[in-house]
Every structure is written in C-alpha cells, then in structure tokens.
C-alpha cells in the first residue's frame, strides 16, 4: 500500500466513523424522545456502537496490513494502557453520565422556573413594588443555578424573559396577576416543549455526537496509521539495499508539534528529516499524526555523522513561542536547550505505550506481536 493509498483509506475511515457516530446519536435521541432514560439510552446505543466500530477497525487494519484482522483482535489492540474494548466501555460510561447530567439540569431548570414564578406571584420578596424587574439572564446570581443553566441559548432566554415579564408588572390586581401567572406557567411549558427542546438537543449533539466522533476518529486514524507505519518499518528494515529514510510531514498538517523537529532537523548531515533507517523515529508521533517514513535510495553510500546539537540548532532558529509549542512547553524547551535530547524529554512526559520509538524498535515489535 502506497502512502497515498493509505491516506485515502484513512480519509474513508474518518467518513465511515462519522457516519457511524451520527447514526448512533440519532438512535439515542429517538430513544430519549420515546421516553427512555438518558443514561439507559446512551448505554444501549454505545453497546451497539462498540461492535460496529470494532468491525470498522478490523476491516481497516486488514486493508492496511494486507492480512485478515478479526473484530476480537481489533478490540484487543492497546489504546494507551488499556484495550480498545475497555477504552470504548469507559467512554460510554463518561458520555452517558454527561448526557444524563445535562438532561437532569435542563429538567430542573424548568422546575426552578415554575418555582420562581410562584414565588414572584405570591410576593416572597424577589421583587419589591416599584423595583426593577428581575433580570432573566444566566449572569443573575438571584436566579437558581439550574435555571441559569437553561438560559444560555438566546431563544430560551428571550422567551423566558417575556414569560416572567407578565407577572412583574406593578399595579396588577389579584385576578389580573393570577391570569398573568397562569400565562407564565403556560409559556414555560411551551418553551420547554418547543424552543427548549431544540436547544437541549443542540447541547446533547455536542455532548454525545461531537465528543464521540472526535474520540472514535482519533483512535481509528491513529491506530490504523500506527499499524501501517509498523508494517512499513519491518519492510524497510528487511530491505538490505536501503540505508536511509526521510520522515515527511503531511502537507495538510499545520499546527506546531514534535513532528516539526523530527522532519526539520538535520541530525546526521544527510538533509532535513533524513536518518539511518534503524535510528529513524517511527510515526505516528502523536494522535492524528500523518507523518510517513519514505525510502531514500538516492543517498546510498553516503556517510552519516550524528550531530549531538541538532535539536538545539533547529530550535534556536525559531521564536521562543513556536519552539515551545514544538517541544511541548517552555520548561521542556529549556531542558532541550540545556542539552537534553528533544525526544527523551518528549517521551518522559508521554504514556509509555505512546512514546516515540525508532524504526528498528517498531519493526521488531511488529514482528514479535503484530500491530498493537
């Protein structure tokens, strides 16, 4: 599989993951609209999504590795310190708790709105005669917290303010005030069932769909690219005619990161990002990394001499803010400029499973156990 073919596969994988997550979100919303408790709805949907996502991962890994990878094997792949199956389970629990909390706060917000309307109607001191009307906005500390939570969307805030304005008019007689209170309660019910529901579902889409999409796509693209890079490492290590490789960054990657240093430094006097193959850092270097290791047969026979100050030479020619972003922080930059290896500093703060290894280590790991 060529790098271009692998990139096309990753793009298709992202599209398939997004479609899966969108379908799961729609199933969850349908269950909740029909009365299923939010936590139960998310749990049911995520149980189904786990199997679908594992099938998709298995198919992608099979294509990348050009050999069959079953669903069970895909679920067993390590994502950080745990397996994919455990990672998906933990994510399902987190998402269900978040969604349930949002729905609960939303419901309590409308309950508090009705309670506040009653207190205003019965004259419990929220507003003295001739005082300014109570401000219906999420910044007003007099409002109950749960009510402030539901007032963030402008359409809800505007309609709620109109509803409360009816019972905050000076000089209303008791019958008129009672009628205004009744109208306010009807308005609150209507807001909760129309505009409020639309705004709630927008919030839930962010909480479930956007979070789950990012989580699943991050795993899918990173682990598929890792499997591809490990297989390429083994092929390159076994190629006796190949002496050097160049680590190349995707043209679509723009955010500063450790890839800039790996692909930009001239550590062996062979050009930017060129390494003796066994010593070359092997991608991916972080989640969503698109870097590749490309053979440089044109350099065969060249002498490689390591420059121990290549990291410092590269970083000192950049602005401090940019150099700090590349190595991870100003503290890390200070350590590198003081003489430490940038990759040693990077790995020291990384999960052991995601530490950057060289091509020889990646090839040996792949040969021993297959993709992790």
C-alpha positions as CSV (number, residue, x, y, z in Angstrom):
1,X,0.0,0.0,0.0
2,X,1.4,3.4,-1.0
3,X,1.3,6.4,1.3
4,X,-1.3,8.0,-1.0
5,X,-3.4,4.9,-0.8
6,X,-3.1,4.8,3.0
7,X,-4.1,8.4,3.3
8,X,-7.2,7.7,1.1
9,X,-8.0,4.8,3.4
10,X,-7.7,7.0,6.5
11,X,-9.9,9.6,5.0
12,X,-12.6,7.0,4.1
13,X,-12.2,5.6,7.6
14,X,-12.9,9.0,9.1
15,X,-16.0,9.4,7.0
16,X,-17.2,5.9,8.0
17,X,-16.6,6.7,11.7
18,X,-18.5,10.0,11.4
19,X,-21.5,8.2,9.7
20,X,-21.5,5.6,12.5
21,X,-21.4,8.1,15.3
22,X,-24.2,10.2,13.6
23,X,-26.4,7.1,13.3
24,X,-25.7,6.3,17.0
25,X,-26.6,9.9,18.0
26,X,-29.9,9.7,16.1
27,X,-30.7,6.3,17.7
28,X,-30.0,7.8,21.1
29,X,-32.2,10.8,20.5
30,X,-35.0,8.7,19.2
31,X,-34.9,6.5,22.4
32,X,-34.9,9.6,24.6
33,X,-37.8,11.2,22.7
34,X,-39.8,8.0,23.2
35,X,-39.2,8.1,27.0
36,X,-36.1,6.0,27.6
37,X,-34.0,7.4,30.4
38,X,-30.9,9.3,29.0
39,X,-28.4,7.1,30.8
40,X,-30.1,3.9,29.6
41,X,-30.5,5.3,26.0
42,X,-26.8,6.1,25.8
43,X,-25.7,2.8,27.2
44,X,-27.8,0.8,24.8
45,X,-26.6,2.9,21.8
46,X,-22.9,2.7,22.8
47,X,-23.1,-1.1,23.3
48,X,-24.2,-1.4,19.7
49,X,-21.7,1.3,18.6
50,X,-18.8,-0.6,20.2
51,X,-19.4,-3.7,17.9
52,X,-19.9,-1.6,14.8
53,X,-16.7,0.5,15.5
54,X,-14.7,-2.7,16.2
55,X,-15.9,-4.2,12.8
56,X,-14.8,-1.0,11.1
57,X,-11.4,-1.0,12.8
58,X,-10.9,-4.7,11.9
59,X,-11.7,-4.0,8.2
60,X,-9.3,-1.0,8.1
61,X,-6.5,-2.9,9.8
62,X,-6.9,-5.8,7.4
63,X,-6.6,-3.4,4.5
64,X,-3.6,-1.7,5.9
65,X,-1.8,-4.9,6.9
66,X,-3.0,-6.8,3.9
67,X,-4.0,-9.8,6.0
68,X,-7.1,-10.6,7.9
69,X,-7.7,-9.0,11.3
70,X,-10.8,-10.1,13.2
71,X,-13.1,-8.0,15.3
72,X,-11.9,-9.6,18.5
73,X,-8.3,-8.8,17.6
74,X,-9.2,-5.2,16.9
75,X,-10.9,-4.9,20.3
76,X,-7.8,-6.3,22.0
77,X,-5.5,-3.6,20.5
78,X,-4.0,-1.4,23.2
79,X,-5.1,2.2,23.2
80,X,-2.8,3.7,25.8
81,X,-2.7,1.4,28.8
82,X,-6.0,-0.4,28.1
83,X,-7.6,-2.4,25.3
84,X,-9.9,-0.8,22.7
85,X,-12.8,-2.6,24.3
86,X,-12.1,-1.2,27.7
87,X,-11.5,2.2,26.2
88,X,-14.8,2.2,24.5
89,X,-16.6,1.0,27.6
90,X,-15.0,3.8,29.7
91,X,-16.0,6.4,27.0
92,X,-19.6,5.0,27.0
93,X,-19.8,5.5,30.8
94,X,-18.4,9.0,30.6
95,X,-20.8,10.1,27.8
96,X,-23.8,8.5,29.5
97,X,-23.0,10.4,32.7
98,X,-22.5,13.7,30.8
99,X,-25.8,13.4,28.8
100,X,-27.8,12.3,31.9
101,X,-26.4,15.3,33.8
102,X,-27.3,17.7,31.0
103,X,-30.9,16.4,30.8
104,X,-31.3,16.5,34.6
105,X,-30.1,20.1,34.8
106,X,-32.4,21.0,32.0
107,X,-35.4,19.5,33.6
108,X,-34.6,21.0,37.0
109,X,-34.1,24.4,35.2
110,X,-37.7,24.4,34.1
111,X,-38.9,23.2,37.5
112,X,-37.0,26.1,39.1
113,X,-38.5,28.5,36.6
114,X,-42.0,27.4,37.7
115,X,-41.0,27.7,41.3
116,X,-39.6,31.2,40.8
117,X,-42.8,32.2,39.0
118,X,-44.8,31.0,42.1
119,X,-42.6,33.0,44.4
120,X,-42.9,36.1,42.4
121,X,-46.7,35.6,42.2
122,X,-47.0,35.1,45.9
123,X,-44.8,38.1,46.7
124,X,-42.0,36.3,48.6
125,X,-39.5,39.2,48.3
126,X,-37.8,38.6,45.0
127,X,-39.0,41.9,43.8
128,X,-40.3,44.9,45.8
129,X,-43.0,47.1,44.3
130,X,-41.5,49.8,42.1
131,X,-38.2,47.9,42.0
132,X,-36.6,46.9,38.7
133,X,-38.0,43.7,37.2
134,X,-35.9,40.5,37.9
135,X,-33.4,40.1,35.2
136,X,-33.8,36.8,33.4
137,X,-30.3,36.0,32.3
138,X,-27.6,33.4,33.2
139,X,-25.4,36.0,34.9
140,X,-28.0,37.0,37.5
141,X,-27.0,35.3,40.9
142,X,-30.5,35.7,42.2
143,X,-31.7,33.0,39.8
144,X,-31.4,29.4,40.8
145,X,-28.3,27.7,39.2
146,X,-30.3,25.1,37.3
147,X,-32.4,27.9,35.8
148,X,-29.3,29.8,34.8
149,X,-28.1,26.7,33.0
150,X,-31.1,26.6,30.7
151,X,-30.9,30.3,29.9
152,X,-27.6,30.1,27.9
153,X,-29.3,29.8,24.5
154,X,-30.6,33.2,23.4
155,X,-34.1,32.0,22.1
156,X,-34.8,30.4,25.5
157,X,-33.6,33.4,27.4
158,X,-35.7,35.8,25.3
159,X,-38.9,33.8,25.6
160,X,-38.4,33.1,29.3
161,X,-37.9,36.9,30.0
162,X,-41.2,37.6,28.2
163,X,-43.0,35.0,30.3
164,X,-41.7,36.4,33.6
165,X,-42.4,40.0,32.5
166,X,-46.2,39.2,32.7
167,X,-46.0,38.7,36.4
168,X,-43.6,41.6,37.2
169,X,-45.9,44.5,36.3
170,X,-46.6,47.0,39.0
171,X,-50.3,47.6,39.9
172,X,-51.8,44.4,38.7
173,X,-55.0,43.4,40.6
174,X,-55.1,40.0,42.1
175,X,-57.3,38.5,39.2
176,X,-55.0,40.1,36.6
177,X,-51.9,38.9,38.5
178,X,-53.4,35.4,38.7
179,X,-54.1,35.4,35.0
180,X,-50.5,36.6,34.3
181,X,-49.1,33.8,36.5
182,X,-51.2,31.2,34.7
183,X,-50.0,32.6,31.3
184,X,-46.4,32.5,32.5
185,X,-46.7,28.8,33.5
186,X,-48.2,28.0,30.1
187,X,-45.4,29.9,28.4
188,X,-42.8,28.0,30.4
189,X,-44.4,24.7,29.4
190,X,-44.4,25.8,25.8
191,X,-40.8,26.9,25.9
192,X,-39.7,23.6,27.4
193,X,-41.6,21.7,24.7
194,X,-40.5,23.7,21.6
195,X,-37.6,26.1,21.7
196,X,-36.1,24.5,24.8
197,X,-36.2,21.0,23.3
198,X,-34.4,22.2,20.1
199,X,-31.7,23.9,22.2
200,X,-31.4,20.9,24.5
201,X,-30.8,18.6,21.5
202,X,-28.2,21.0,20.2
203,X,-26.4,20.7,23.5
204,X,-26.8,16.9,23.5
205,X,-25.4,16.7,20.0
206,X,-22.2,18.4,21.2
207,X,-22.1,16.3,24.3
208,X,-22.6,13.0,22.5
209,X,-22.0,13.3,18.8
210,X,-19.1,15.7,18.7
211,X,-17.3,14.1,21.7
212,X,-17.8,10.6,20.5
213,X,-16.9,11.4,16.9
214,X,-13.6,13.0,18.0
215,X,-12.8,10.1,20.4
216,X,-13.6,7.4,17.8
217,X,-11.9,9.2,14.9
218,X,-8.8,9.8,17.0
219,X,-8.5,6.1,17.8
220,X,-9.3,4.9,14.3
221,X,-6.9,7.2,12.4
222,X,-4.1,6.9,14.9
223,X,-4.1,3.1,15.3
224,X,-4.6,2.4,11.6
225,X,-1.7,4.7,10.8
226,X,0.4,3.1,13.6
227,X,-0.3,-0.4,12.1
228,X,0.7,0.9,8.6
229,X,3.9,2.5,9.9
230,X,4.9,-0.6,11.9
231,X,4.5,-2.8,8.8
232,X,6.4,-0.3,6.7
233,X,9.2,-0.3,9.3
234,X,9.5,-4.0,9.0
235,X,9.7,-3.9,5.2
236,X,12.3,-1.1,5.3
237,X,14.4,-2.8,7.9
238,X,14.5,-6.0,5.9
239,X,15.5,-4.2,2.7
240,X,19.2,-4.7,2.5
241,X,19.6,-2.1,-0.2
242,X,18.0,0.7,1.9
243,X,20.3,2.6,4.2
244,X,18.4,5.9,4.9
245,X,14.8,7.1,5.2
246,X,13.3,10.5,5.4
247,X,10.5,11.4,7.8
248,X,8.0,13.5,5.9
249,X,5.1,15.5,7.2
250,X,1.7,15.7,5.6
251,X,1.1,19.0,3.7
252,X,-2.3,19.3,5.5
253,X,-0.6,19.3,8.9
254,X,-0.2,22.9,10.2
255,X,-0.2,23.0,14.0
256,X,3.2,23.2,15.6
257,X,4.2,19.9,17.2
258,X,7.1,17.5,17.7
259,X,6.8,16.5,14.0
260,X,8.3,19.8,13.0
261,X,11.5,18.9,14.8
262,X,11.7,15.3,13.6
263,X,11.1,16.3,10.0
264,X,13.0,19.6,10.1
265,X,16.3,18.9,11.9
266,X,19.4,17.6,10.1
267,X,20.8,15.2,12.7
268,X,23.1,13.1,10.5
269,X,24.3,15.6,7.9
270,X,22.1,14.0,5.3
271,X,19.4,16.7,5.0
272,X,16.3,17.7,6.9
273,X,14.4,14.7,8.4
274,X,16.8,12.1,7.0
275,X,18.1,9.3,9.2
276,X,19.9,6.0,9.1
277,X,16.9,3.7,8.8
278,X,17.3,1.8,12.1
279,X,17.6,5.1,14.0
280,X,14.8,7.0,12.4
281,X,11.9,7.9,14.6
282,X,8.9,5.9,13.5
283,X,5.5,7.5,13.1
284,X,3.0,8.2,14.4
285,X,4.4,10.7,16.9
286,X,1.0,11.8,18.4
287,X,-2.7,11.2,17.8
288,X,-3.8,12.1,14.3
289,X,-0.2,12.2,13.1
290,X,0.2,11.8,9.4
291,X,4.0,11.6,9.1
292,X,5.4,8.8,7.0
293,X,8.8,7.2,6.6
294,X,10.0,7.4,3.0
295,X,13.0,5.4,1.5
296,X,15.9,7.5,0.3
297,X,17.8,5.1,-2.0
298,X,19.4,8.1,-3.7
299,X,21.6,8.5,-0.6
300,X,23.1,5.0,-0.6
301,X,26.8,5.0,0.2
302,X,26.7,8.3,2.0
303,X,28.5,8.7,5.4
304,X,26.3,9.6,8.3
305,X,27.7,11.6,11.2
306,X,25.4,12.4,14.1
307,X,25.3,16.0,15.3
308,X,24.6,15.9,19.1
309,X,23.4,19.5,19.0
310,X,21.0,19.2,16.1
311,X,17.9,19.7,18.3
312,X,19.4,22.9,19.8
313,X,20.5,24.2,16.4
314,X,17.0,23.7,15.0
315,X,15.1,25.2,17.9
316,X,17.3,28.3,18.5
317,X,16.4,29.5,15.0
318,X,12.8,29.7,15.8
319,X,10.9,32.1,18.0
320,X,10.6,31.0,21.6
321,X,6.7,30.7,21.5
322,X,7.0,28.5,18.4
323,X,9.8,26.4,19.7
324,X,7.9,25.9,23.0
325,X,4.9,24.6,21.1
326,X,7.0,22.2,19.1
327,X,8.6,20.5,22.2
328,X,5.5,20.9,24.4
329,X,6.2,23.7,26.8
330,X,8.7,26.4,27.8
331,X,10.0,24.1,30.6
332,X,10.7,21.3,28.1
333,X,12.3,23.8,25.7
334,X,14.6,25.0,28.5
335,X,15.7,21.4,29.1
336,X,16.4,20.7,25.4
337,X,18.3,24.0,25.0
338,X,20.3,22.9,28.1
339,X,21.5,19.8,26.2
340,X,18.8,17.1,26.7
341,X,17.5,15.2,23.7
342,X,14.2,16.5,22.5
343,X,12.8,13.0,22.1
344,X,14.0,11.9,25.5
345,X,12.2,15.0,27.0
346,X,9.1,14.3,24.9
347,X,9.0,10.6,25.9
348,X,9.5,11.3,29.6
349,X,6.1,13.1,29.7
350,X,4.3,10.6,27.5
351,X,2.3,7.4,28.2
352,X,4.7,4.5,27.8
353,X,2.6,3.0,25.0
354,X,2.8,6.2,23.0
355,X,6.4,7.0,23.4
356,X,8.3,7.6,20.2
357,X,10.4,4.7,19.2
358,X,12.9,4.2,16.3
359,X,12.2,2.2,13.1
360,X,14.1,-0.8,14.3
361,X,12.1,-1.0,17.6
362,X,8.9,-0.6,15.7
363,X,9.8,-3.3,13.2
364,X,10.8,-5.7,16.0
365,X,7.6,-5.0,18.0
366,X,5.5,-5.7,14.9
367,X,7.4,-8.8,14.0
368,X,7.0,-10.2,17.5
369,X,3.4,-9.4,18.2
370,X,1.7,-7.8,15.2
371,X,0.2,-4.3,15.4
372,X,-0.7,-3.1,18.9
